[in-house]
Amino acid sequence: MLLADTRNDALLVRNNLETARASALAEAGVALAITGLLDPSPDTRWQPDGQPHQIPYGGGTIAVALVDENGKVDLNLSPLELLDSLFATRGIDADLRAQLVAEIDRRRKTSTQSSPLTLGRIQVPIAGLSSRNAFYSVEDLRSVPGLTRADFERLRPFLTVFSQSGRINPLTAPREVLLAIPGINPVEVQALLEARTNFGTNLNPASLPPLTAGQQYIGFVGSGGTATVISTGTTAGGASFTREAIVGVTNTPLQPYRIFEWRQPIDGGYAAEAVQR
């Protein structure tokens, strides 16, 4: 019995150590992504396009991607019909969709003016932050009665409160968001996604095949102001840990970036998908 307990204790310590190593790798990936996002050279700057960076690091590996917040659907700014369409394509039933849209509309109408973000005596301009917000985090949507955690997690990766407008950037939007545009042609979405992959860093609006429907929901807004970092660290022993952070570029020398959210995803499925795209 003593030998079995000792063996189990040793195994527990080893597993905890491997998890800690994987967590450290994931957090190192976030730091590397922030450095890449702030790179002053456009040739080497990391693009928030969801494309994975595979990095050997510290005896393990890091898979890290930047996902542009301007490629998501904004709870504060996007048209309600676009939000409803996203909810439908993510499997939310009609009654709950109506409840969610009504609550979003109500909060938008009743939101009050807030003061600018201030650090000390300095007002900090953060891309995507408005002085008038009904939602300050996507997590705020969880307060709507009837929305389960499972439903919310299906929506979370495609929602934002940090977009610069209510329009979707087709240069960076994921497939799921593009397919949620009302009236969109899935064949055109596939052609656009393939063009984005083929052109890589040389991508520009003129390179893209057209999306003939949903133009009122699309805008070539700038990318890179605010992005979600998805970083998965894997040790040599196979332990894995995913860290997500939402990072905003401030364009101020005293604080060039700000971390809005820092979390470990409940379900790592989306993170794994993002770093494999």
C-alpha angles and dihedrals in degrees: 000000000000091000091049091050091048091049091049092048091051091049091050092051091049092049091049090050092050091049090050090051091049090049091051090050092050092050091048086055090056090052091049091049092051090050090050092048091052095045106131092212114085090205095062102024114118112248120221092231100122092250113143126244111205110203129180104219138164095349092310138062135262125206108194134170137178117221117198115234089210088066092063135077112265119225091206103039113021120099113267092237090058091052090048091051092050090050090050095049090049091056102259111152121243097254094051091044090056090048093050094048092047092051093048090050092048093050092048091053094047100040113120132216113276130197122258118267109269130192108194104310094336124096106216120211107217119189109244098016114118127194088232116052132160089191125035095180134021085235088070088076088069090076091071107106114246097025105122124208089248092054091046093051089054089056103036100080092056100044129079144172093199105071120125091226141001090260126097120241105227090198091068109014115120121241093257093057094046091051089052092063106112112253094007120156110233091208090058090047091054091049091050093050091050091049090051090054094045097048095043113172091358090067118132133157092264089058094061128093110239128268100215096193133050097031090150088065097047129081133163092231118168119274130213100050093104127006141169113239114210111191126176119188120198124188126217087255092058101255112144135198131177125208124187125194133174109219127190125198109226100187089221123121096221093056112011093181140017129207109223098178135017117186148147108232116241091220115032093197096099092044090053091049093049096053091048096053 
